[in-house]
Amino acid sequence: MTGTEQQNDDGWQQRAAMALSAAAAAERLVTYAELADAAGITGQHRINRLTTWLEAELEREVSTGARLLSARVISRARGGLPAPGFSSNVPNSGSTMARQKARRRLPSI
């Protein structure tokens, strides 16, 4: 697969979701770079593409009451914290009740 084909690969979202599920099952956190590697995301702005997807996943998880797998992704540069803006996305996601539930479901990091 060429670099351009890899950049246009839409299967990475499914691979990222599988990697997040595996991390949750192993009760571990993953960095953005580790998740991008596991998902096979290549090319420029790969972390940006991953982050955009994670924000959409967080919105979906909160609105449906699903496990917050997206909260398992941390920034290596920030000492194990999520990237700036992650926690600000939780309060803005879904209804007030969904936000309160989401905060209680965040993994301790």
Legacy VTK file of the C-alpha trace (Angstrom):
# vtk DataFile Version 3.0
C-alpha trace
ASCII
DATASET POLYDATA
POINTS 109 float
0.000 0.000 0.000
1.438 3.383 -0.949
1.570 6.390 1.380
-1.390 8.024 -0.384
-3.431 4.823 -0.166
-2.643 4.557 3.547
-3.733 8.155 4.131
-7.041 7.380 2.387
-7.543 4.136 4.358
-10.851 4.392 6.194
-10.326 1.079 8.018
-8.087 2.731 10.595
-11.102 3.822 12.646
-12.125 0.206 13.159
-8.550 -0.752 14.043
-8.394 2.161 16.505
-11.648 1.051 18.138
-10.305 -2.500 18.449
-7.071 -1.198 20.001
-9.052 0.883 22.510
-11.128 -2.164 23.443
-7.952 -4.196 23.937
-6.450 -1.439 26.108
-9.599 -1.359 28.241
-9.592 -5.141 28.609
-5.967 -4.974 29.764
-6.796 -1.996 32.015
-4.098 0.111 30.404
-3.828 3.555 28.903
-2.386 4.256 25.450
-0.721 7.334 24.021
-1.980 9.060 20.913
1.108 7.847 19.033
0.623 4.238 20.197
-3.002 4.291 19.103
-2.124 5.861 15.744
0.481 3.123 15.224
-1.938 0.359 16.253
-4.585 1.746 13.903
-2.103 2.010 11.045
-2.574 5.756 10.580
0.256 7.183 8.519
1.125 10.407 6.805
0.940 14.008 7.796
-1.404 15.098 10.542
-2.020 11.532 11.692
-2.456 12.568 15.342
-4.809 15.346 14.263
-6.947 12.845 12.314
-6.931 10.518 15.314
-7.889 13.317 17.700
-10.784 14.400 15.481
-12.046 10.815 15.443
-11.589 10.492 19.226
-13.647 13.642 19.803
-16.471 12.166 17.718
-16.134 8.883 19.617
-16.332 10.719 22.939
-19.490 12.481 21.778
-20.995 9.113 20.748
-19.924 7.389 23.983
-21.413 10.100 26.173
-24.674 10.371 24.241
-25.253 6.601 24.238
-23.972 5.892 27.725
-21.266 3.608 26.331
-17.965 2.942 28.082
-15.590 5.876 27.665
-12.873 4.060 25.762
-11.699 7.341 24.269
-10.680 8.418 27.779
-7.940 5.772 27.740
-5.871 7.839 25.303
-3.246 10.034 26.943
-0.531 12.413 25.888
3.032 11.257 26.468
4.124 14.916 26.466
1.667 15.848 29.232
2.744 13.234 31.759
-0.118 10.819 31.199
-2.942 13.321 30.859
-5.283 13.543 27.885
-4.522 16.226 25.319
-5.669 19.771 26.086
-9.341 20.095 25.294
-10.333 16.518 26.139
-11.891 17.382 29.484
-13.540 20.435 27.981
-15.247 18.135 25.457
-16.855 16.064 28.212
-18.841 18.953 29.714
-20.058 19.964 26.247
-21.089 16.464 25.225
-24.730 15.465 25.456
-27.247 16.306 28.134
-26.429 17.394 31.668
-27.264 13.924 32.973
-25.052 12.304 30.327
-22.199 14.651 31.227
-22.496 13.776 34.921
-22.511 10.063 34.114
-19.516 10.525 31.826
-17.489 12.249 34.519
-18.175 9.356 36.903
-17.095 6.832 34.233
-13.777 8.466 33.368
-10.916 6.104 34.167
-8.613 7.259 36.921
-5.321 8.330 35.412
LINES 1 110
109 0 1 2 3 4 5 6 7 8 9 10 11 12 13 14 15 16 17 18 19 20 21 22 23 24 25 26 27 28 29 30 31 32 33 34 35 36 37 38 39 40 41 42 43 44 45 46 47 48 49 50 51 52 53 54 55 56 57 58 59 60 61 62 63 64 65 66 67 68 69 70 71 72 73 74 75 76 77 78 79 80 81 82 83 84 85 86 87 88 89 90 91 92 93 94 95 96 97 98 99 100 101 102 103 104 105 106 107 108
